[in-house]
Amino acid sequence: MMAAAVAAIGICCAVAPAQSLRDLAGQRGIRVGTAVDPNRLSEELYAATLAREFNMVEPENAMKFGPIQPTRTSFNFGPADAIVAFAKAHDMAVRGHNLVWHKQNPMWIVSGNLTPEQLADALQDHIRSVVGHYAGQVFAWDVVNEAFNDDGTLRSTVWSNTPGIGLQGTAYIEQAFRWAHEADPKALLFYNDYSAEVMNAKSDAVYKMVQDFKSRGVPIDGVGLQMHLTARGISLDGLEANIKRIAGLGLQVQITELDMRLPVDASGAPTPEALAKQGEVYRDVTALCLKYPKCTAMQPWGFTDKYSWIPRTYPGTGAGLLFDTSYQPKPAYDGMKSALKTSGGK
């Protein structure tokens, strides 16, 4: 019932720019997406802006392990199904996020005292059930999320070594990709991480892993670069070098969680100068992606500052997205649009 309701939401009342991001992205052969909260789909301006501006959606939390499988024997597909229904109604692709992560796991996993064998069985069943449920509806998955520390070492997690599923090193990641491919051979499979956008120890470790996977025929299709930025922005040279080497393996690159948090005053407002700099960064990152045919998607982590995760996680900062709290486009929106209109490349 919820899915049918959100699919039927009208989008007549929002003030539409002359050309939307999705219009321009379609002309450039790239997907422009956003993270979505299904609880907001009943809000008219949220739904209208989402449908007008984006050709791809990704559940912010609804497909993560804990929310979608709260107990060993039960699955809560309803919220994610609502997003899929909305996407279908508005001709949008759906990107799945995520199957394996060290956070937002249910208590029956975290505190269940499961053996490695039991954990492996639980993870295989989870991947088979979730990916299978959305086969033919979700075109790409973040299979494993944030498996590396900033120094390039593997993170200790319930899936890797505490207690782990009985496999050493990156073998548990490889196994998750193989299980996902078995569940939906047509879905694109990504490894996704933060602070691995430029050339550094973490991005080197990710590159080494995916290079190994690619050489041995592990079913991996790309790398997701989250790109949660601060007011300092990002080294474009470092980003380009990293995109270039990943693409050189024949893998796709997708910008999966772009935002740029700014210092804000007590009312949540940044300075005009900071907003202008943010617009330049959104423009430059989009233009760089467009330069490489293997960079196939640009996705901010949400689209309105009204519902951004940033202020509660990083107090004193905010205003990181394309639209303000009243759904008015910001310089970040104009920057992304400018790049889609004028940048060279594909």
C-alpha positions as CSV (number, residue, x, y, z in Angstrom):
1,M,0.0,0.0,0.0
2,M,2.8,2.4,0.9
3,A,4.6,1.7,-2.4
4,A,1.5,2.4,-4.4
5,A,0.9,5.6,-2.5
6,V,4.3,7.1,-3.1
7,A,4.3,6.1,-6.7
8,A,1.1,8.1,-7.2
9,I,2.4,11.3,-5.6
10,G,1.9,14.2,-8.0
11,I,4.9,16.4,-9.0
12,C,2.9,19.3,-10.5
13,C,3.4,21.9,-7.9
14,A,7.2,22.3,-7.7
15,V,8.9,25.2,-9.5
16,A,11.0,23.5,-12.1
17,P,14.2,24.9,-13.6
18,A,14.4,25.1,-17.4
19,Q,16.5,22.0,-17.6
20,S,16.9,19.5,-14.7
21,L,20.0,17.7,-13.7
22,R,18.4,14.4,-15.0
23,D,17.7,16.0,-18.4
24,L,21.3,17.1,-18.7
25,A,22.7,13.8,-17.4
26,G,20.6,11.9,-19.8
27,Q,22.1,13.9,-22.7
28,R,25.6,13.1,-21.4
29,G,25.0,9.4,-20.8
30,I,25.6,9.5,-17.1
31,R,23.4,8.8,-14.1
32,V,22.8,11.5,-11.5
33,G,21.4,10.1,-8.3
34,T,20.8,10.7,-4.6
35,A,20.3,8.9,-1.3
36,V,16.6,8.6,-0.4
37,D,14.6,8.2,2.8
38,P,11.3,6.5,2.1
39,N,9.6,8.2,5.0
40,R,10.0,11.5,3.1
41,L,8.3,10.4,-0.1
42,S,4.9,11.6,1.2
43,E,6.3,15.1,1.4
44,E,5.3,16.8,-1.8
45,L,8.3,19.0,-2.4
46,Y,10.7,16.2,-1.5
47,A,9.0,13.9,-4.0
48,A,8.7,16.5,-6.6
49,T,12.3,17.6,-6.5
50,L,13.5,14.0,-6.4
51,A,11.5,13.0,-9.4
52,R,12.4,16.1,-11.4
53,E,16.1,16.2,-10.8
54,F,17.4,12.7,-10.6
55,N,17.5,9.5,-12.7
56,M,18.9,7.3,-10.0
57,V,18.0,6.7,-6.4
58,E,19.7,4.8,-3.5
59,P,18.2,3.9,-0.1
60,E,20.0,5.9,2.6
61,N,19.4,3.2,5.2
62,A,16.5,1.0,4.1
63,M,18.6,-1.8,2.5
64,K,21.3,-2.0,5.2
65,F,21.5,-5.3,7.0
66,G,19.9,-4.3,10.3
67,P,16.9,-2.5,8.9
68,I,16.1,-5.0,6.2
69,Q,16.7,-8.2,8.2
70,P,16.0,-7.4,11.9
71,T,15.8,-11.1,12.9
72,R,17.3,-14.3,11.5
73,T,14.0,-15.4,10.0
74,S,12.3,-12.1,9.0
75,F,12.9,-9.5,6.3
76,N,11.5,-5.9,6.3
77,F,11.4,-5.2,2.6
78,G,8.5,-2.6,2.8
79,P,10.5,0.7,3.1
80,A,13.0,-0.3,0.3
81,D,10.1,-1.6,-1.8
82,A,8.6,1.9,-1.6
83,I,11.7,3.5,-3.0
84,V,11.8,0.9,-5.8
85,A,8.1,1.6,-6.6
86,F,8.8,5.4,-6.7
87,A,11.8,4.8,-9.0
88,K,9.8,2.6,-11.3
89,A,6.9,5.2,-11.5
90,H,9.4,8.0,-12.4
91,D,11.7,6.0,-14.7
92,M,14.7,6.0,-12.3
93,A,17.4,3.4,-11.8
94,V,17.9,2.0,-8.3
95,R,21.3,1.5,-6.7
96,G,21.5,-0.9,-3.8
97,H,23.3,0.0,-0.6
98,N,24.7,-2.1,1.1
99,L,25.2,-5.8,1.7
100,V,28.2,-6.1,4.0
101,W,29.2,-3.4,6.5
102,H,30.6,-3.1,10.0
103,K,27.8,-0.8,11.1
104,Q,24.0,-1.1,11.3
105,N,24.0,-4.9,11.8
106,P,21.2,-6.5,13.8
107,M,21.7,-7.6,17.3
108,W,21.3,-11.3,16.3
109,I,24.5,-10.8,14.3
110,V,26.4,-8.5,16.7
111,S,25.5,-10.3,19.9
112,G,24.4,-13.7,18.8
113,N,27.7,-15.5,19.6
114,L,27.6,-17.1,16.1
115,T,30.5,-19.2,15.0
116,P,32.3,-18.4,11.8
117,E,30.4,-21.1,10.0
118,Q,27.1,-19.8,11.3
119,L,28.1,-16.2,10.3
120,A,29.0,-17.4,6.8
121,D,25.6,-19.1,6.5
122,A,23.8,-16.0,7.7
123,L,25.6,-13.7,5.3
124,Q,25.2,-16.0,2.4
125,D,21.4,-16.2,3.1
126,H,21.2,-12.5,3.6
127,I,22.9,-11.7,0.3
128,R,20.9,-14.4,-1.6
129,S,17.6,-13.2,-0.1
130,V,18.1,-9.4,-0.5
131,V,19.8,-9.4,-3.9
132,G,17.3,-12.1,-5.1
133,H,14.3,-10.1,-4.0
134,Y,15.5,-7.1,-6.0
135,A,16.9,-9.0,-9.0
136,G,16.0,-7.1,-12.2
137,Q,15.0,-4.0,-10.2
138,V,18.3,-2.9,-8.6
139,F,20.9,-2.4,-11.3
140,A,24.0,-2.1,-9.0
141,W,25.0,-3.0,-5.5
142,D,27.5,-1.7,-3.0
143,V,28.4,-5.2,-2.0
144,V,31.0,-4.4,0.6
145,N,31.2,-1.0,2.3
146,E,34.2,0.5,4.2
147,A,36.4,-2.5,4.7
148,F,39.7,-0.6,5.1
149,N,41.2,1.6,7.7
150,D,42.7,4.9,6.6
151,D,46.3,3.4,6.8
152,G,45.3,0.7,4.2
153,T,45.0,-2.1,6.7
154,L,41.8,-4.2,6.8
155,R,39.2,-3.1,9.3
156,S,38.4,-5.6,12.1
157,T,34.7,-6.4,11.9
158,V,32.3,-9.1,12.7
159,W,32.6,-10.3,9.1
160,S,36.4,-10.2,8.8
161,N,38.0,-11.4,12.0
162,T,35.8,-10.8,15.1
163,P,35.1,-13.7,14.6
164,G,34.8,-13.4,10.8
165,I,33.3,-15.9,8.4
166,G,36.3,-18.2,8.3
167,L,38.3,-16.5,5.5
168,Q,41.6,-14.6,5.7
169,G,42.4,-11.1,4.4
170,T,40.2,-9.9,1.6
171,A,38.8,-13.4,0.9
172,Y,35.6,-12.6,2.8
173,I,35.1,-9.6,0.5
174,E,35.7,-11.8,-2.5
175,Q,33.2,-14.3,-1.2
176,A,30.5,-11.7,-0.7
177,F,30.9,-10.6,-4.4
178,R,30.6,-14.2,-5.5
179,W,27.5,-14.7,-3.5
180,A,26.0,-11.5,-4.9
181,H,26.8,-12.4,-8.4
182,E,25.1,-15.8,-8.0
183,A,22.0,-14.1,-6.7
184,D,21.7,-11.7,-9.6
185,P,24.3,-12.3,-12.4
186,K,23.1,-9.1,-14.2
187,A,23.6,-6.7,-11.4
188,L,26.7,-4.5,-11.3
189,L,28.8,-5.0,-8.2
190,F,30.8,-2.3,-6.4
191,Y,33.2,-1.9,-3.6
192,N,32.5,1.4,-1.8
193,D,34.6,3.4,0.7
194,Y,35.3,6.9,2.0
195,S,38.6,8.9,2.2
196,A,39.9,6.7,-0.7
197,E,39.1,9.3,-3.4
198,V,42.7,10.6,-3.9
199,M,46.0,8.8,-4.0
200,N,46.7,7.6,-0.4
201,A,47.3,4.5,1.6
202,K,43.6,3.6,1.7
203,S,43.0,4.1,-2.0
204,D,46.3,2.1,-2.7
205,A,44.9,-0.8,-0.7
206,V,41.5,-0.6,-2.5
207,Y,43.3,-0.5,-5.8
208,K,45.5,-3.5,-5.0
209,M,42.4,-5.5,-3.9
210,V,40.3,-4.7,-7.0
211,Q,43.3,-5.3,-9.3
212,D,43.7,-8.7,-7.7
213,F,40.0,-9.5,-8.0
214,K,39.9,-8.4,-11.6
215,S,43.0,-10.5,-12.5
216,R,41.4,-13.6,-11.0
217,G,37.9,-13.2,-12.5
218,V,36.2,-12.2,-9.2
219,P,32.8,-10.7,-10.3
220,I,33.5,-7.0,-9.5
221,D,32.4,-4.1,-11.8
222,G,33.5,-1.0,-10.1
223,V,34.6,1.1,-7.1
224,G,32.4,3.7,-5.4
225,L,34.1,6.8,-4.1
226,Q,32.0,8.3,-1.3
227,M,33.5,11.8,-1.3
228,H,32.3,13.3,2.0
229,L,34.2,16.5,1.7
230,T,35.0,19.4,4.1
231,A,35.3,23.1,3.3
232,R,38.9,22.4,2.1
233,G,37.5,20.6,-0.9
234,I,39.6,18.0,-2.7
235,S,42.8,17.6,-4.7
236,L,41.5,17.3,-8.3
237,D,44.9,16.0,-9.4
238,G,44.8,13.2,-6.8
239,L,41.2,12.4,-7.7
240,E,41.9,12.2,-11.4
241,A,44.9,9.9,-10.9
242,N,42.8,7.6,-8.8
243,I,39.9,7.5,-11.3
244,K,42.3,7.0,-14.1
245,R,44.0,3.9,-12.6
246,I,40.7,2.3,-11.5
247,A,39.3,2.9,-15.0
248,G,42.5,1.5,-16.4
249,L,41.5,-1.9,-14.9
250,G,38.3,-1.8,-16.9
251,L,36.2,-1.0,-13.8
252,Q,33.6,1.6,-13.4
253,V,33.9,4.5,-11.0
254,Q,30.9,6.0,-9.4
255,I,30.8,9.0,-7.0
256,T,28.4,7.6,-4.5
257,E,28.0,9.9,-1.5
258,L,29.1,13.4,-2.4
259,D,28.5,16.2,0.1
260,M,30.7,19.1,1.2
261,R,30.0,20.2,4.8
262,L,30.6,23.9,5.6
263,P,30.9,25.9,8.8
264,V,27.6,27.4,9.7
265,D,26.3,30.0,12.2
266,A,23.7,29.4,14.9
267,S,20.9,29.5,12.4
268,G,22.6,26.9,10.1
269,A,23.7,29.4,7.5
270,P,27.2,29.3,5.8
271,T,28.9,32.3,4.4
272,P,28.3,33.3,0.7
273,E,32.0,32.7,0.1
274,A,31.8,29.2,1.4
275,L,28.7,28.5,-0.8
276,A,30.5,29.8,-3.8
277,K,33.5,27.6,-3.1
278,Q,31.2,24.6,-2.7
279,G,29.7,25.3,-6.1
280,E,33.1,25.3,-7.6
281,V,33.9,21.9,-6.1
282,Y,30.6,20.3,-7.2
283,R,31.3,21.7,-10.7
284,D,34.9,20.5,-10.8
285,V,34.2,17.0,-9.5
286,T,31.3,16.6,-12.0
287,A,33.5,17.8,-14.9
288,L,36.2,15.4,-13.9
289,C,33.8,12.5,-13.8
290,L,32.5,13.5,-17.3
291,K,36.1,13.3,-18.6
292,Y,36.3,9.6,-18.1
293,P,33.7,7.2,-19.8
294,K,34.2,4.7,-17.0
295,C,32.9,7.3,-14.5
296,T,29.3,6.4,-14.8
297,A,27.4,8.1,-12.0
298,M,27.4,11.2,-9.8
299,Q,25.4,10.9,-6.5
300,P,25.2,13.4,-3.7
301,W,24.3,11.8,-0.3
302,G,20.8,13.3,-0.2
303,F,19.7,16.5,-2.0
304,T,18.2,18.9,0.6
305,D,19.9,20.3,3.6
306,K,16.6,19.9,5.4
307,Y,17.3,16.2,5.9
308,S,21.1,16.0,5.8
309,W,23.0,13.7,8.1
310,I,25.8,16.3,8.5
311,P,24.6,18.7,11.3
312,R,23.9,15.9,13.8
313,T,27.2,14.1,13.0
314,Y,29.4,17.1,12.7
315,P,27.9,19.9,14.9
316,G,28.7,23.4,13.7
317,T,28.7,22.3,10.1
318,G,26.0,21.7,7.5
319,A,24.7,23.0,4.2
320,G,26.4,20.3,2.3
321,L,23.9,19.5,-0.5
322,L,22.4,20.8,-3.7
323,F,19.3,22.4,-2.3
324,D,18.7,24.4,0.9
325,T,16.1,23.5,3.5
326,S,13.4,25.2,1.4
327,Y,14.3,23.2,-1.7
328,Q,15.9,26.2,-3.4
329,P,18.9,25.4,-5.6
330,K,22.3,26.5,-4.3
331,P,25.6,27.3,-6.1
332,A,26.4,23.5,-5.7
333,Y,23.4,22.8,-7.9
334,D,24.4,25.5,-10.4
335,G,28.0,24.1,-10.4
336,M,26.9,20.6,-11.2
337,K,24.5,21.8,-13.9
338,S,27.2,24.0,-15.4
339,A,29.5,21.0,-15.7
340,L,26.8,18.8,-17.3
341,K,26.1,21.5,-19.8
342,T,29.6,22.5,-20.9
343,S,32.3,20.0,-19.8
344,G,34.2,17.9,-22.4
345,G,34.5,14.2,-22.3
346,K,31.8,11.6,-23.0
